[in-house]
């Protein structure tokens, strides 16, 4: 093994994979056992996508440069009207254009 993949590192990766898998499958089995999903649990599960998106976008917006802020704002406006793939392409084009001009 190289210096990067020591036995300790491989064990850590395998343990992390097992913990991730058990967490996901455990949640599935827990929800599957419920006959009726409580309204608070359903509301919490419905809020997860917005929370994940916020944790991905907010740090990049506040720590990124002007080019990133412009691209994200353009993608936000375009995303209100178009599907995700065109939004990503237009956002990418906006950041490239902003990096070339600013």
Secondary structure as UniProt FT lines:
FT   HELIX           7..33
FT   HELIX           39..63
FT   HELIX           66..79
FT   TURN            80..81
FT   HELIX           84..101
//
